[in-house]
Amino acid sequence: MIGEIRDKETAEIAVNASLTGHLVLSTLHTNDSSGAPTRLIDMGVEPFLIASSLLGIIAQRLIRRVCTKCRVEYTPSDVELEELEITRAAIGGAKIYRAVGCPSCSGSGYSGRTVVHELLIVDDDIRQLIIKSMDAGTLKKKACEHGMRTLREDGIAKVLQGITTIEELMRATQADE
């Protein structure tokens, strides 16, 4: 385990350990999972070493859970749906909630937290893109073609399950889109 990769020396130690058969787990500050290989390249690690050493990359964010005692069902506006890039038909019969606030949640409208996450599996196609030093957007597009669910998509599922609100999801994932 490496607490955090912040510099070239630490990145090279992690990559070398991985290449010698060790399972390496670490953190790296990026906006999403597709930003990790480009961040390592920016640190000075050779792309072919990154491609050979990565198996998967998880990005996660904590989001607040809407309080179940005071939440109010509502119909999202067209603007909100457009921001989320979903249609009314995609909502189906799901109930969408707005945070209100009550004594139980100290007036915040939220109680507890949950996670939204994405998992980028480094397959042969992704490896080839990393070797070519492709940008994070290209990596993300290819990963999505291979079935990756983005932070925003995972969050939308939690909104549709009544776990969180559109406002909270937008707050937590604004920089990713």
N, C-alpha and C positions, 0 to 999 in steps of 0.2 A: 504494500500500500504506500502510495506517495500522496501526502496531504494535498498538494497543489503543484501543478507544473506552471512555473512563472518565467523560467529562463531557459536558455539553450542547454546549459549543463544538466539541469534536472530533466529536460525533455530527452536528451541523449541517454541518460541513465535509464529512463523508463523504456525507451525504444530498445536499447541493448538488452535489458532484462527480458523484455518480451521476445526478442529474437532468439534468446537462449532457452526458451521454453517456459518461462515463468508467466503466471497470470498476473498482470499488473492492473491495479485499479487506482485511479487518480481523478482529480478534478482539474478543470481547465475553464477559464472564464471566456465564454462565447455566448452569443445570443441564442443559438440553437445547435443541434448536433452536427449539422453540415458545416458549421464554422470551425469545428475542431481541427480537421486536417489543414485548413488554410492558416489557422493560428499557429500550428506546429511548424509549417513551412515558413511563416513570418519570423519564427524564432530561430530559424537557420537549420532545421532538420531536413535532411534530403528527402524528397518526395517518395523515392523508391523504398526507403526505410520505413516511412510512415505507412505506406501501402502494405508492406510486408508484416507490420507489427499490429495493426488494428484489426479487431474482430467485430466490435460494435461500439456505438457511442450513444449514450443516453443523455438527453437534455430534460430538465425538470424545473418546474416552478411551483411554489406553494400558492394556493389561492384560498380565499376565505369561503367557508360554507355559509349559505344563506340560513338564517335562523328559521327553524321549522315552526316556532311558536307565533311569529308575527309576519312571515312572508305573505305577500299578496300576489295572487295570480293576475297577469295582465297580458295584453296582446302587444307584442313588440311592433315598433314603427317600421315603416319601409326603410328608413335611414339605418336603423339598427340591423335589420336583416341584410342590407346592402354591405354594411361594414363587416359583417360576419361572412358574407358571400354565401348566404343560404336563402332558399325560397320558402314561402309560406307552406308549399306542398311538402318540403323537407321536414317541417315541424310536425306535420301529421296531427295526431291527437295529444302530443306532448303538452304539458303545462309549463309555462314560462313564469318565473317568479321575479318580483322586485323586492329588494330589501327595504324594510320599513323602520324597525327599531322598537324595542320593548324593554321592560325591566330585566327580562331573562337574558338579553344580549347586551345589556348596558346601553341601549339606545343605538347601537351600531347597525343593527339589521343582520349581523353575521355572528355565527357561533362555531368556532372550531375551524380547522383547515383541512384541505385535501391537496392532492398533487395532480398537476397535468404534466404529461410527459410524452416524449417521442423517442423511438429507438431506431437508429440508423444501423442496419446490418451492412457490414463491409463485405460485399460479394465481389466477384471478379470484375463486373462492370464499374463498380465504385472504385475498386483498386486502380483500374486503368485511368479513370478520371483524376485520381490523386496523383498518380505517376506523371500525368500531363500538367500538374499544378492548376487544375481547373478551379474556378471560383466557387464559393459556397452555394450560390444560386443554382449553378449547374449540378452540383452534387445533390442538392435538395430535390431538384426536379427529377433526377434519375432515381433517387431513393423513393420518392413518391410514386413513380412509375412502377417500382418494385413492391409497392404496398405499404410504405411507411405512412403512419398517421402522424401528422404534425401536432405541435403543442396546441395550436388553435383548434384543430379538428378534435383532439381529445377533450379540449375545453368545451367545445360545442356539444359534444356528447354529454358532458356533465351538466350543462345548462338544460338540455332536453330531458335529463333525468331528474331535474329539480334540485340538484346538489348545490349549484351556484347561480349567479346572475350574469346577465350579459355585461353589465357594467364592470363586474369584477374580472371577468374573462378579458375584456378589452384592456383594463388596467394592467393586468399581468402579462399580456402578450403583445402589447402595442409595438414594441421595438422589433418584434420578430417578423412582422409582415411588411 
